[in-house]
Amino acid sequence: MATELTFAIVKPNAVAAGHVGTVLSRIEAEGLGLRAMKLMQLSVEQAGGFYAVHRGKPFFDELCQFMASGPIVALILEGENAIVRWREIMGATNPANAAPGTLRAQIGESLSENSVHGSDAPDTAAFETGYFFNAMERI
């Protein structure tokens, strides 16, 4: 399998709870490389642009408000089969259903505040990395 890039976010609840180091340590322990990282604050509009695929769904407004509620850490990760591997490390979207040892089982609070995000496919990863990082910010 070739090396690929994926996109990840440490969400506002995890940043506020002091879990950034936990997430970064796990990324390194799992052998994924860090290619870009930034701490930032999204506006509701920016969150809406990022989650545009969910516009019109019942949870969309709540999700955008949550993602704009505090700082996030945006990341570009690299590694063999990085998209699938990162999603396995994160665990199920709902922390209540996440396997023991996954990040969402460890630090996720609820379905809507599950602490971390990861791209689900190569085209999604390309869009998401481009949404948050310009060419000068990528290594």
VMD Tcl script that builds the backbone (N, CA, C; Angstrom):
set m [mol new atoms 417]
animate dup $m
set s [atomselect $m all]
$s set {name element resname resid chain x y z} {
  {N N MET 1 A 0.857 -1.182 0.000}
  {CA C MET 1 A 0.000 0.000 0.000}
  {C C MET 1 A 0.891 1.229 0.000}
  {N N ALA 2 A 0.513 2.194 -0.786}
  {CA C ALA 2 A 1.289 3.430 -0.890}
  {C C ALA 2 A 0.996 4.354 0.291}
  {N N THR 3 A 1.936 5.226 0.536}
  {CA C THR 3 A 1.748 6.248 1.562}
  {C C THR 3 A 0.656 7.201 1.102}
  {N N GLU 4 A -0.209 7.599 2.014}
  {CA C GLU 4 A -1.262 8.554 1.684}
  {C C GLU 4 A -1.406 9.569 2.801}
  {N N LEU 5 A -2.087 10.654 2.459}
  {CA C LEU 5 A -2.373 11.709 3.432}
  {C C LEU 5 A -3.816 11.591 3.889}
  {N N THR 6 A -4.062 12.006 5.119}
  {CA C THR 6 A -5.424 12.137 5.616}
  {C C THR 6 A -5.507 13.393 6.472}
  {N N PHE 7 A -6.710 13.798 6.746}
  {CA C PHE 7 A -6.956 15.002 7.518}
  {C C PHE 7 A -7.591 14.624 8.845}
  {N N ALA 8 A -7.220 15.330 9.897}
  {CA C ALA 8 A -7.764 15.070 11.231}
  {C C ALA 8 A -8.014 16.388 11.954}
  {N N ILE 9 A -8.948 16.352 12.874}
  {CA C ILE 9 A -9.219 17.495 13.746}
  {C C ILE 9 A -9.308 16.996 15.180}
  {N N VAL 10 A -8.679 17.741 16.083}
  {CA C VAL 10 A -8.956 17.602 17.509}
  {C C VAL 10 A -10.025 18.657 17.776}
  {N N LYS 11 A -11.216 18.206 18.124}
  {CA C LYS 11 A -12.378 19.080 18.221}
  {C C LYS 11 A -12.362 19.937 19.497}
  {N N PRO 12 A -13.228 20.975 19.544}
  {CA C PRO 12 A -13.196 21.927 20.662}
  {C C PRO 12 A -13.285 21.304 22.055}
  {N N ASN 13 A -14.103 20.283 22.227}
  {CA C ASN 13 A -14.231 19.698 23.564}
  {C C ASN 13 A -12.937 19.014 23.991}
  {N N ALA 14 A -12.244 18.369 23.063}
  {CA C ALA 14 A -10.984 17.695 23.395}
  {C C ALA 14 A -9.867 18.701 23.639}
  {N N VAL 15 A -9.850 19.791 22.876}
  {CA C VAL 15 A -8.859 20.847 23.116}
  {C C VAL 15 A -9.091 21.438 24.506}
  {N N ALA 16 A -10.347 21.776 24.824}
  {CA C ALA 16 A -10.671 22.378 26.121}
  {C C ALA 16 A -10.339 21.456 27.293}
  {N N ALA 17 A -10.462 20.148 27.068}
  {CA C ALA 17 A -10.199 19.184 28.145}
  {C C ALA 17 A -8.712 18.818 28.258}
  {N N GLY 18 A -7.877 19.391 27.401}
  {CA C GLY 18 A -6.447 19.134 27.482}
  {C C GLY 18 A -6.003 17.826 26.857}
  {N N HIS 19 A -6.728 17.365 25.825}
  {CA C HIS 19 A -6.416 16.084 25.207}
  {C C HIS 19 A -5.584 16.170 23.922}
  {N N VAL 20 A -5.101 17.354 23.568}
  {CA C VAL 20 A -4.301 17.478 22.337}
  {C C VAL 20 A -3.066 16.584 22.423}
  {N N GLY 21 A -2.372 16.611 23.530}
  {CA C GLY 21 A -1.184 15.780 23.701}
  {C C GLY 21 A -1.489 14.301 23.603}
  {N N THR 22 A -2.622 13.890 24.148}
  {CA C THR 22 A -3.048 12.499 24.056}
  {C C THR 22 A -3.205 12.077 22.599}
  {N N VAL 23 A -3.862 12.933 21.819}
  {CA C VAL 23 A -4.098 12.630 20.404}
  {C C VAL 23 A -2.777 12.608 19.643}
  {N N LEU 24 A -1.928 13.610 19.849}
  {CA C LEU 24 A -0.641 13.660 19.144}
  {C C LEU 24 A 0.248 12.471 19.522}
  {N N SER 25 A 0.263 12.102 20.788}
  {CA C SER 25 A 1.050 10.949 21.220}
  {C C SER 25 A 0.560 9.670 20.547}
  {N N ARG 26 A -0.744 9.542 20.426}
  {CA C ARG 26 A -1.315 8.353 19.786}
  {C C ARG 26 A -0.948 8.309 18.308}
  {N N ILE 27 A -0.999 9.457 17.641}
  {CA C ILE 27 A -0.611 9.523 16.230}
  {C C ILE 27 A 0.819 9.027 16.064}
  {N N GLU 28 A 1.714 9.528 16.887}
  {CA C GLU 28 A 3.120 9.118 16.812}
  {C C GLU 28 A 3.290 7.649 17.168}
  {N N ALA 29 A 2.618 7.180 18.197}
  {CA C ALA 29 A 2.739 5.783 18.628}
  {C C ALA 29 A 2.256 4.817 17.553}
  {N N GLU 30 A 1.291 5.254 16.764}
  {CA C GLU 30 A 0.747 4.410 15.700}
  {C C GLU 30 A 1.558 4.495 14.410}
  {N N GLY 31 A 2.612 5.313 14.414}
  {CA C GLY 31 A 3.487 5.391 13.253}
  {C C GLY 31 A 3.006 6.288 12.139}
  {N N LEU 32 A 2.023 7.130 12.403}
  {CA C LEU 32 A 1.589 8.095 11.397}
  {C C LEU 32 A 2.464 9.335 11.516}
  {N N GLY 33 A 2.794 9.938 10.377}
  {CA C GLY 33 A 3.606 11.148 10.374}
  {C C GLY 33 A 2.739 12.390 10.408}
  {N N LEU 34 A 3.245 13.415 11.026}
  {CA C LEU 34 A 2.562 14.706 11.098}
  {C C LEU 34 A 3.133 15.596 10.002}
  {N N ARG 35 A 2.297 16.036 9.060}
  {CA C ARG 35 A 2.759 16.851 7.939}
  {C C ARG 35 A 2.331 18.307 8.046}
  {N N ALA 36 A 1.329 18.593 8.858}
  {CA C ALA 36 A 0.903 19.983 9.102}
  {C C ALA 36 A 0.024 19.992 10.344}
  {N N MET 37 A 0.084 21.117 11.070}
  {CA C MET 37 A -0.725 21.247 12.280}
  {C C MET 37 A -0.935 22.730 12.563}
  {N N LYS 38 A -2.158 23.076 12.961}
  {CA C LYS 38 A -2.412 24.448 13.409}
  {C C LYS 38 A -3.583 24.498 14.369}
  {N N LEU 39 A -3.421 25.383 15.348}
  {CA C LEU 39 A -4.486 25.700 16.293}
  {C C LEU 39 A -5.251 26.867 15.699}
  {N N MET 40 A -6.570 26.738 15.664}
  {CA C MET 40 A -7.367 27.800 15.060}
  {C C MET 40 A -8.769 27.822 15.660}
  {N N GLN 41 A -9.445 28.935 15.417}
  {CA C GLN 41 A -10.832 29.106 15.863}
  {C C GLN 41 A -11.700 29.271 14.621}
  {N N LEU 42 A -12.652 28.385 14.426}
  {CA C LEU 42 A -13.567 28.484 13.290}
  {C C LEU 42 A -14.736 29.404 13.622}
  {N N SER 43 A -15.215 30.116 12.621}
  {CA C SER 43 A -16.495 30.809 12.739}
  {C C SER 43 A -17.588 29.784 12.404}
  {N N VAL 44 A -18.824 30.112 12.713}
  {CA C VAL 44 A -19.939 29.238 12.361}
  {C C VAL 44 A -19.992 29.061 10.841}
  {N N GLU 45 A -19.719 30.120 10.102}
  {CA C GLU 45 A -19.736 30.058 8.645}
  {C C GLU 45 A -18.635 29.132 8.116}
  {N N GLN 46 A -17.436 29.229 8.680}
  {CA C GLN 46 A -16.341 28.349 8.254}
  {C C GLN 46 A -16.666 26.890 8.568}
  {N N ALA 47 A -17.231 26.643 9.736}
  {CA C ALA 47 A -17.633 25.282 10.079}
  {C C ALA 47 A -18.692 24.786 9.095}
  {N N GLY 48 A -19.605 25.658 8.720}
  {CA C GLY 48 A -20.642 25.298 7.751}
  {C C GLY 48 A -20.064 24.962 6.387}
  {N N GLY 49 A -19.038 25.670 5.977}
  {CA C GLY 49 A -18.379 25.351 4.709}
  {C C GLY 49 A -17.685 24.008 4.762}
  {N N PHE 50 A -17.059 23.729 5.872}
  {CA C PHE 50 A -16.375 22.447 6.034}
  {C C PHE 50 A -17.362 21.287 6.038}
  {N N TYR 51 A -18.467 21.455 6.729}
  {CA C TYR 51 A -19.471 20.398 6.841}
  {C C TYR 51 A -20.614 20.570 5.841}
  {N N ALA 52 A -20.375 21.227 4.720}
  {CA C ALA 52 A -21.424 21.516 3.733}
  {C C ALA 52 A -22.157 20.260 3.269}
  {N N VAL 53 A -21.483 19.142 3.240}
  {CA C VAL 53 A -22.107 17.884 2.821}
  {C C VAL 53 A -23.282 17.514 3.734}
  {N N HIS 54 A -23.289 18.036 4.957}
  {CA C HIS 54 A -24.354 17.742 5.916}
  {C C HIS 54 A -25.432 18.823 5.979}
  {N N ARG 55 A -25.281 19.879 5.161}
  {CA C ARG 55 A -26.268 20.969 5.180}
  {C C ARG 55 A -27.667 20.398 4.926}
  {N N GLY 56 A -28.624 20.844 5.717}
  {CA C GLY 56 A -30.002 20.375 5.587}
  {C C GLY 56 A -30.329 19.202 6.494}
  {N N LYS 57 A -29.333 18.594 7.094}
  {CA C LYS 57 A -29.588 17.494 8.025}
  {C C LYS 57 A -29.930 18.071 9.397}
  {N N PRO 58 A -30.679 17.334 10.203}
  {CA C PRO 58 A -31.144 17.882 11.489}
  {C C PRO 58 A -30.025 18.332 12.432}
  {N N PHE 59 A -28.861 17.726 12.346}
  {CA C PHE 59 A -27.770 18.043 13.276}
  {C C PHE 59 A -26.818 19.123 12.767}
  {N N PHE 60 A -27.026 19.626 11.556}
  {CA C PHE 60 A -26.075 20.536 10.919}
  {C C PHE 60 A -25.816 21.799 11.747}
  {N N ASP 61 A -26.855 22.511 12.147}
  {CA C ASP 61 A -26.656 23.766 12.887}
  {C C ASP 61 A -25.955 23.533 14.220}
  {N N GLU 62 A -26.358 22.491 14.937}
  {CA C GLU 62 A -25.722 22.163 16.214}
  {C C GLU 62 A -24.243 21.828 16.015}
  {N N LEU 63 A -23.939 21.080 14.957}
  {CA C LEU 63 A -22.558 20.716 14.656}
  {C C LEU 63 A -21.714 21.961 14.373}
  {N N CYS 64 A -22.235 22.863 13.572}
  {CA C CYS 64 A -21.494 24.092 13.248}
  {C C CYS 64 A -21.279 24.951 14.490}
  {N N GLN 65 A -22.291 25.065 15.328}
  {CA C GLN 65 A -22.147 25.821 16.578}
  {C C GLN 65 A -21.078 25.186 17.470}
  {N N PHE 66 A -21.105 23.879 17.592}
  {CA C PHE 66 A -20.119 23.175 18.400}
  {C C PHE 66 A -18.710 23.395 17.868}
  {N N MET 67 A -18.528 23.254 16.568}
  {CA C MET 67 A -17.184 23.376 15.986}
  {C C MET 67 A -16.651 24.805 16.083}
  {N N ALA 68 A -17.539 25.765 16.259}
  {CA C ALA 68 A -17.121 27.164 16.429}
  {C C ALA 68 A -17.063 27.562 17.908}
  {N N SER 69 A -17.298 26.619 18.804}
  {CA C SER 69 A -17.399 26.942 20.232}
  {C C SER 69 A -16.054 27.122 20.935}
  {N N GLY 70 A -14.976 26.763 20.281}
  {CA C GLY 70 A -13.653 26.897 20.881}
  {C C GLY 70 A -12.596 26.504 19.880}
  {N N PRO 71 A -11.336 26.622 20.249}
  {CA C PRO 71 A -10.248 26.286 19.323}
  {C C PRO 71 A -10.272 24.809 18.930}
  {N N ILE 72 A -9.779 24.553 17.734}
  {CA C ILE 72 A -9.557 23.201 17.232}
  {C C ILE 72 A -8.083 23.079 16.847}
  {N N VAL 73 A -7.627 21.862 16.680}
  {CA C VAL 73 A -6.311 21.611 16.106}
  {C C VAL 73 A -6.542 20.836 14.820}
  {N N ALA 74 A -6.163 21.445 13.700}
  {CA C ALA 74 A -6.266 20.809 12.393}
  {C C ALA 74 A -4.934 20.148 12.063}
  {N N LEU 75 A -4.993 18.945 11.493}
  {CA C LEU 75 A -3.796 18.148 11.241}
  {C C LEU 75 A -3.834 17.504 9.864}
  {N N ILE 76 A -2.682 17.384 9.247}
  {CA C ILE 76 A -2.523 16.514 8.081}
  {C C ILE 76 A -1.593 15.397 8.520}
  {N N LEU 77 A -2.062 14.163 8.354}
  {CA C LEU 77 A -1.303 12.985 8.738}
  {C C LEU 77 A -0.881 12.221 7.491}
  {N N GLU 78 A 0.227 11.498 7.599}
  {CA C GLU 78 A 0.731 10.722 6.472}
  {C C GLU 78 A 1.152 9.342 6.955}
  {N N GLY 79 A 0.908 8.350 6.122}
  {CA C GLY 79 A 1.360 7.003 6.439}
  {C C GLY 79 A 0.766 5.983 5.495}
  {N N GLU 80 A 1.226 4.765 5.638}
  {CA C GLU 80 A 0.658 3.660 4.866}
  {C C GLU 80 A -0.807 3.505 5.251}
  {N N ASN 81 A -1.691 3.533 4.270}
  {CA C ASN 81 A -3.120 3.335 4.507}
  {C C ASN 81 A -3.635 4.273 5.606}
  {N N ALA 82 A -3.175 5.522 5.581}
  {CA C ALA 82 A -3.438 6.479 6.665}
  {C C ALA 82 A -4.917 6.736 6.914}
  {N N ILE 83 A -5.731 6.778 5.889}
  {CA C ILE 83 A -7.149 7.084 6.074}
  {C C ILE 83 A -7.818 6.004 6.919}
  {N N VAL 84 A -7.660 4.766 6.520}
  {CA C VAL 84 A -8.275 3.652 7.253}
  {C C VAL 84 A -7.661 3.524 8.644}
  {N N ARG 85 A -6.352 3.644 8.731}
  {CA C ARG 85 A -5.683 3.505 10.027}
  {C C ARG 85 A -6.158 4.577 11.008}
  {N N TRP 86 A -6.236 5.841 10.566}
  {CA C TRP 86 A -6.683 6.906 11.466}
  {C C TRP 86 A -8.118 6.661 11.919}
  {N N ARG 87 A -8.965 6.199 11.012}
  {CA C ARG 87 A -10.352 5.934 11.381}
  {C C ARG 87 A -10.444 4.793 12.396}
  {N N GLU 88 A -9.586 3.807 12.274}
  {CA C GLU 88 A -9.551 2.722 13.261}
  {C C GLU 88 A -9.077 3.244 14.621}
  {N N ILE 89 A -8.090 4.109 14.616}
  {CA C ILE 89 A -7.566 4.693 15.857}
  {C C ILE 89 A -8.636 5.550 16.537}
  {N N MET 90 A -9.416 6.289 15.746}
  {CA C MET 90 A -10.479 7.128 16.307}
  {C C MET 90 A -11.574 6.291 16.932}
  {N N GLY 91 A -12.020 5.253 16.244}
  {CA C GLY 91 A -13.136 4.436 16.704}
  {C C GLY 91 A -14.457 4.910 16.125}
  {N N ALA 92 A -15.517 4.233 16.496}
  {CA C ALA 92 A -16.860 4.532 15.990}
  {C C ALA 92 A -17.253 5.973 16.301}
  {N N THR 93 A -18.065 6.566 15.427}
  {CA C THR 93 A -18.504 7.954 15.576}
  {C C THR 93 A -19.133 8.199 16.945}
  {N N ASN 94 A -19.944 7.276 17.401}
  {CA C ASN 94 A -20.560 7.390 18.720}
  {C C ASN 94 A -19.623 6.744 19.738}
  {N N PRO 95 A -19.066 7.523 20.662}
  {CA C PRO 95 A -18.149 6.958 21.654}
  {C C PRO 95 A -18.718 5.766 22.424}
  {N N ALA 96 A -20.035 5.724 22.584}
  {CA C ALA 96 A -20.662 4.607 23.292}
  {C C ALA 96 A -20.488 3.296 22.530}
  {N N ASN 97 A -20.275 3.384 21.211}
  {CA C ASN 97 A -20.097 2.200 20.376}
  {C C ASN 97 A -18.643 1.965 19.987}
  {N N ALA 98 A -17.752 2.833 20.418}
  {CA C ALA 98 A -16.340 2.752 20.027}
  {C C ALA 98 A -15.640 1.635 20.794}
  {N N ALA 99 A -14.773 0.933 20.099}
  {CA C ALA 99 A -14.023 -0.167 20.718}
  {C C ALA 99 A -13.106 0.363 21.820}
  {N N PRO 100 A -12.915 -0.417 22.869}
  {CA C PRO 100 A -11.983 -0.014 23.926}
  {C C PRO 100 A -10.601 0.287 23.338}
  {N N GLY 101 A -9.967 1.320 23.862}
  {CA C GLY 101 A -8.639 1.696 23.392}
  {C C GLY 101 A -8.633 2.686 22.253}
  {N N THR 102 A -9.782 2.911 21.606}
  {CA C THR 102 A -9.840 3.919 20.555}
  {C C THR 102 A -9.947 5.301 21.199}
  {N N LEU 103 A -9.584 6.316 20.444}
  {CA C LEU 103 A -9.632 7.676 20.993}
  {C C LEU 103 A -11.034 8.095 21.405}
  {N N ARG 104 A -12.010 7.776 20.580}
  {CA C ARG 104 A -13.375 8.194 20.926}
  {C C ARG 104 A -13.875 7.465 22.172}
  {N N ALA 105 A -13.480 6.216 22.368}
  {CA C ALA 105 A -13.850 5.508 23.596}
  {C C ALA 105 A -13.165 6.150 24.796}
  {N N GLN 106 A -11.935 6.621 24.613}
  {CA C GLN 106 A -11.169 7.204 25.712}
  {C C GLN 106 A -11.565 8.634 26.046}
  {N N ILE 107 A -11.721 9.474 25.009}
  {CA C ILE 107 A -11.907 10.909 25.269}
  {C C ILE 107 A -13.180 11.501 24.664}
  {N N GLY 108 A -13.929 10.719 23.894}
  {CA C GLY 108 A -15.179 11.218 23.326}
  {C C GLY 108 A -16.221 11.379 24.414}
  {N N GLU 109 A -17.040 12.391 24.286}
  {CA C GLU 109 A -18.058 12.669 25.304}
  {C C GLU 109 A -19.450 12.219 24.886}
  {N N SER 110 A -19.747 12.340 23.587}
  {CA C SER 110 A -21.080 11.994 23.086}
  {C C SER 110 A -21.002 11.894 21.568}
  {N N LEU 111 A -22.109 11.497 20.962}
  {CA C LEU 111 A -22.161 11.412 19.502}
  {C C LEU 111 A -21.835 12.763 18.870}
  {N N SER 112 A -22.358 13.843 19.426}
  {CA C SER 112 A -22.129 15.165 18.840}
  {C C SER 112 A -20.797 15.787 19.270}
  {N N GLU 113 A -20.213 15.302 20.366}
  {CA C GLU 113 A -18.926 15.821 20.840}
  {C C GLU 113 A -17.962 14.643 21.006}
  {N N ASN 114 A -17.623 14.042 19.863}
  {CA C ASN 114 A -16.830 12.815 19.874}
  {C C ASN 114 A -15.316 13.047 19.813}
  {N N SER 115 A -14.889 14.276 19.949}
  {CA C SER 115 A -13.497 14.686 20.197}
  {C C SER 115 A -12.541 14.723 19.012}
  {N N VAL 116 A -12.712 13.860 18.027}
  {CA C VAL 116 A -11.789 13.854 16.889}
  {C C VAL 116 A -12.548 13.627 15.587}
  {N N HIS 117 A -11.947 14.079 14.510}
  {CA C HIS 117 A -12.498 13.918 13.164}
  {C C HIS 117 A -11.431 13.312 12.281}
  {N N GLY 118 A -11.855 12.555 11.293}
  {CA C GLY 118 A -10.935 12.052 10.283}
  {C C GLY 118 A -11.630 11.891 8.944}
  {N N SER 119 A -10.896 12.133 7.883}
  {CA C SER 119 A -11.421 11.963 6.530}
  {C C SER 119 A -11.817 10.508 6.310}
  {N N ASP 120 A -12.832 10.307 5.448}
  {CA C ASP 120 A -13.315 8.951 5.211}
  {C C ASP 120 A -12.912 8.374 3.861}
  {N N ALA 121 A -12.269 9.169 3.009}
  {CA C ALA 121 A -11.889 8.694 1.682}
  {C C ALA 121 A -10.838 9.648 1.091}
  {N N PRO 122 A -10.116 9.216 0.076}
  {CA C PRO 122 A -9.087 10.086 -0.510}
  {C C PRO 122 A -9.618 11.423 -1.028}
  {N N ASP 123 A -10.788 11.416 -1.678}
  {CA C ASP 123 A -11.317 12.687 -2.194}
  {C C ASP 123 A -11.735 13.612 -1.048}
  {N N THR 124 A -12.269 13.051 0.019}
  {CA C THR 124 A -12.621 13.843 1.194}
  {C C THR 124 A -11.365 14.413 1.838}
  {N N ALA 125 A -10.330 13.588 1.958}
  {CA C ALA 125 A -9.067 14.048 2.544}
  {C C ALA 125 A -8.485 15.202 1.732}
  {N N ALA 126 A -8.559 15.119 0.417}
  {CA C ALA 126 A -8.031 16.180 -0.438}
  {C C ALA 126 A -8.816 17.477 -0.223}
  {N N PHE 127 A -10.149 17.392 -0.183}
  {CA C PHE 127 A -10.960 18.584 0.069}
  {C C PHE 127 A -10.649 19.177 1.437}
  {N N GLU 128 A -10.629 18.326 2.463}
  {CA C GLU 128 A -10.465 18.803 3.829}
  {C C GLU 128 A -9.084 19.404 4.074}
  {N N THR 129 A -8.038 18.790 3.549}
  {CA C THR 129 A -6.712 19.379 3.725}
  {C C THR 129 A -6.638 20.725 3.020}
  {N N GLY 130 A -7.236 20.818 1.833}
  {CA C GLY 130 A -7.254 22.082 1.100}
  {C C GLY 130 A -8.087 23.153 1.770}
  {N N TYR 131 A -9.112 22.752 2.501}
  {CA C TYR 131 A -9.971 23.709 3.196}
  {C C TYR 131 A -9.227 24.392 4.339}
  {N N PHE 132 A -8.345 23.660 4.986}
  {CA C PHE 132 A -7.667 24.180 6.179}
  {C C PHE 132 A -6.216 24.613 5.968}
  {N N PHE 133 A -5.542 24.080 4.944}
  {CA C PHE 133 A -4.116 24.372 4.760}
  {C C PHE 133 A -3.830 24.784 3.335}
  {N N ASN 134 A -3.061 25.882 3.186}
  {CA C ASN 134 A -2.605 26.250 1.857}
  {C C ASN 134 A -1.294 25.513 1.561}
  {N N ALA 135 A -0.820 25.617 0.340}
  {CA C ALA 135 A 0.377 24.869 -0.081}
  {C C ALA 135 A 1.607 25.204 0.755}
  {N N MET 136 A 1.730 26.437 1.219}
  {CA C MET 136 A 2.887 26.855 2.002}
  {C C MET 136 A 2.894 26.260 3.411}
  {N N GLU 137 A 1.745 25.773 3.861}
  {CA C GLU 137 A 1.644 25.244 5.225}
  {C C GLU 137 A 1.834 23.733 5.292}
  {N N ARG 138 A 2.043 23.110 4.157}
  {CA C ARG 138 A 2.189 21.652 4.115}
  {C C ARG 138 A 3.647 21.283 3.909}
  {N N ILE 139 A 4.066 20.270 4.611}
  {CA C ILE 139 A 5.447 19.791 4.445}
  {C C ILE 139 A 5.434 18.584 3.539}
}
mol reanalyze $m
mol bondsrecalc $m
mol representation Tube
mol addrep $m
